[in-house]
Amino acid sequence: MSQELAGRKVAILATDGFEQVELTEPRKALEEAGAHTEIISIKDGEIRGWQFTDWGLSLPVGKTVENARVDAYDMLLLPGGVQNPDKLRLNPAAVAFAKEFVASGKPVAAICHAAWTLIEAGVVKGRTMTSWPSLQTDLRNAGANWVDQESVVDGNLITSRKPDDLPAFNQRLVAALVDSPVLAG
């Protein structure tokens, strides 16, 4: 197990209906590189994943978004799924947390439909991003430059399209935490 990310903390902002592999696979890659991850949610207890076509596993919530502070984490991970980001973008505390994280300059990673949360936070204008293809109009309407690539890095934003792109997305997550100028020193 590599320890290149030892001491780094990653907030995973999610709620019921997160696409299971879009949370579990990036989490595994980050933890295998030595990072500590914590699920931040809009509710206490557990959140339940969606595994492609049906409900999947339940995961414990570390803390609610109202009790989370951006300065306690080095990266924000936003898994997709349709239900998860749709619920998050309706929660003012979740939207504010994402907005503050982007403004901090620390890495923010979003896959699939998770870009909805970033659109709601008003942080995509002028950014080159990718997402699940059905979000391209939403992103363009919000001022982003949407591209069809497996993973895109624009400043501190890392975006990806879908579960098939997880290997490239995960590699970029780890690299972003290793190379982040905001976290240097």
C-alpha positions as CSV (number, residue, x, y, z in Angstrom):
1,M,0.0,0.0,0.0
2,S,1.4,3.4,-1.0
3,Q,1.5,6.2,1.5
4,E,2.0,9.1,-0.9
5,L,-1.2,10.6,0.4
6,A,-0.6,10.0,4.1
7,G,-2.1,12.8,6.2
8,R,-4.5,13.9,3.4
9,K,-8.2,14.0,4.2
10,V,-10.9,13.7,1.5
11,A,-14.6,14.7,2.0
12,I,-17.0,12.6,0.0
13,L,-20.3,14.6,-0.3
14,A,-23.1,12.2,-1.0
15,T,-26.6,11.1,0.0
16,D,-29.0,8.2,-0.8
17,G,-28.9,7.2,-4.5
18,F,-25.1,7.8,-5.1
19,E,-23.9,5.6,-7.9
20,Q,-22.1,2.9,-5.9
21,V,-18.9,2.4,-7.9
22,E,-18.5,6.2,-8.3
23,L,-18.0,6.4,-4.6
24,T,-16.4,3.1,-3.7
25,E,-13.8,2.9,-6.5
26,P,-12.4,6.5,-6.0
27,R,-12.5,6.0,-2.3
28,K,-10.5,2.7,-2.6
29,A,-7.9,4.4,-4.9
30,L,-7.5,7.3,-2.5
31,E,-7.3,5.1,0.6
32,E,-4.8,2.7,-1.1
33,A,-2.6,5.8,-1.7
34,G,-2.8,6.6,2.0
35,A,-5.5,9.2,2.2
36,H,-8.3,9.2,4.8
37,T,-11.8,9.6,3.5
38,E,-15.0,10.6,5.2
39,I,-18.6,10.6,4.0
40,I,-20.3,14.0,4.5
41,S,-24.1,13.9,3.9
42,I,-27.3,15.9,4.3
43,K,-28.5,13.3,6.8
44,D,-27.2,11.3,9.7
45,G,-26.7,7.6,9.9
46,E,-26.2,5.8,6.7
47,I,-26.6,6.5,3.0
48,R,-27.6,3.9,0.4
49,G,-26.0,3.4,-2.9
50,W,-27.5,2.7,-6.3
51,Q,-25.8,-0.2,-8.1
52,F,-26.6,0.5,-11.8
53,T,-30.2,-0.7,-11.7
54,D,-31.1,-1.4,-8.1
55,W,-30.3,-0.4,-4.5
56,G,-26.8,-1.3,-3.3
57,L,-24.9,-1.2,-0.1
58,S,-25.3,1.2,2.8
59,L,-22.4,3.3,4.1
60,P,-22.0,5.1,7.4
61,V,-22.0,8.9,7.3
62,G,-19.1,10.5,9.1
63,K,-20.8,13.8,9.7
64,T,-23.5,16.0,8.3
65,V,-22.6,18.8,5.9
66,E,-23.8,21.4,8.5
67,N,-21.0,20.1,10.8
68,A,-18.3,19.8,8.2
69,R,-15.7,22.5,7.6
70,V,-13.8,22.9,4.3
71,D,-10.6,23.7,6.1
72,A,-10.6,20.2,7.6
73,Y,-10.2,18.5,4.2
74,D,-7.8,18.5,1.3
75,M,-10.1,17.4,-1.5
76,L,-13.9,17.1,-2.2
77,L,-15.2,14.1,-4.1
78,L,-18.7,14.3,-5.6
79,P,-19.9,10.9,-6.8
80,G,-22.7,10.8,-9.3
81,G,-25.8,8.8,-9.8
82,V,-29.0,10.6,-10.7
83,Q,-30.7,10.7,-7.4
84,N,-27.7,11.8,-5.3
85,P,-26.7,15.1,-6.9
86,D,-30.4,15.9,-7.6
87,K,-31.0,15.8,-3.8
88,L,-27.7,17.6,-3.0
89,R,-28.4,20.5,-5.3
90,L,-31.7,21.2,-3.5
91,N,-29.9,21.4,-0.1
92,P,-28.5,24.9,0.6
93,A,-25.8,23.6,3.0
94,A,-24.5,21.0,0.5
95,V,-24.4,23.6,-2.3
96,A,-22.6,26.1,0.0
97,F,-20.0,23.5,1.0
98,A,-19.3,22.7,-2.6
99,K,-19.0,26.3,-3.5
100,E,-16.7,27.1,-0.7
101,F,-14.5,24.1,-1.6
102,V,-14.1,25.2,-5.2
103,A,-13.3,28.8,-4.0
104,S,-10.6,27.3,-1.6
105,G,-8.5,26.2,-4.6
106,K,-8.3,22.7,-3.2
107,P,-9.1,19.8,-5.7
108,V,-12.8,19.1,-6.3
109,A,-13.6,15.9,-8.3
110,A,-17.0,15.2,-9.8
111,I,-18.1,12.3,-11.9
112,C,-21.2,11.6,-14.0
113,H,-24.3,13.6,-12.8
114,A,-22.3,15.2,-9.9
115,A,-21.8,18.3,-12.0
116,W,-25.3,19.3,-11.1
117,T,-24.1,20.2,-7.6
118,L,-21.3,22.4,-9.1
119,I,-23.8,24.0,-11.5
120,E,-26.1,24.9,-8.6
121,A,-23.1,26.3,-6.7
122,G,-22.4,28.6,-9.6
123,V,-18.8,27.6,-10.1
124,V,-18.7,26.2,-13.6
125,K,-18.7,29.3,-15.8
126,G,-15.6,29.5,-18.0
127,R,-14.4,26.0,-16.9
128,T,-13.8,23.1,-19.3
129,M,-15.6,20.0,-17.9
130,T,-17.0,16.6,-18.8
131,S,-20.0,14.7,-17.4
132,W,-22.6,12.2,-18.2
133,P,-23.6,13.2,-21.8
134,S,-27.1,14.3,-20.8
135,L,-25.7,17.1,-18.7
136,Q,-23.8,18.8,-21.5
137,T,-26.6,21.3,-22.2
138,D,-26.9,22.0,-18.4
139,L,-23.2,22.7,-18.2
140,R,-23.1,24.8,-21.4
141,N,-26.1,26.8,-20.2
142,A,-24.2,27.5,-17.0
143,G,-21.2,28.8,-19.0
144,A,-19.0,25.8,-19.0
145,N,-17.1,24.4,-22.0
146,W,-18.4,20.7,-22.1
147,V,-16.1,18.2,-23.8
148,D,-16.5,14.4,-24.4
149,Q,-13.4,13.0,-22.7
150,E,-12.9,10.3,-20.0
151,S,-11.5,12.8,-17.5
152,V,-10.8,16.6,-17.6
153,V,-8.7,18.7,-15.3
154,D,-9.3,22.5,-15.3
155,G,-7.6,24.3,-12.5
156,N,-8.8,22.6,-9.3
157,L,-11.8,20.9,-11.0
158,I,-11.5,17.2,-12.0
159,T,-14.5,15.8,-13.9
160,S,-15.3,12.5,-15.5
161,R,-18.2,11.0,-17.5
162,K,-19.1,7.6,-16.2
163,P,-18.1,4.4,-14.4
164,D,-16.2,3.2,-17.4
165,D,-13.9,6.2,-17.0
166,L,-13.0,5.4,-13.3
167,P,-9.4,4.2,-13.9
168,A,-8.5,7.6,-15.5
169,F,-10.6,9.6,-13.0
170,N,-9.0,7.8,-10.0
171,Q,-5.5,8.3,-11.3
172,R,-6.2,12.1,-11.6
173,L,-7.6,12.2,-8.1
174,V,-4.4,10.8,-6.6
175,A,-2.2,13.0,-8.8
176,A,-4.2,16.1,-7.8
177,L,-3.6,15.5,-4.1
178,V,0.1,14.8,-4.7
179,D,0.6,17.9,-6.9
180,S,-1.9,20.5,-5.5
181,P,-0.1,23.9,-5.1
182,V,-2.7,24.8,-2.4
183,L,-1.7,21.9,-0.3
184,A,2.1,22.2,-0.8
185,G,4.3,22.6,2.2
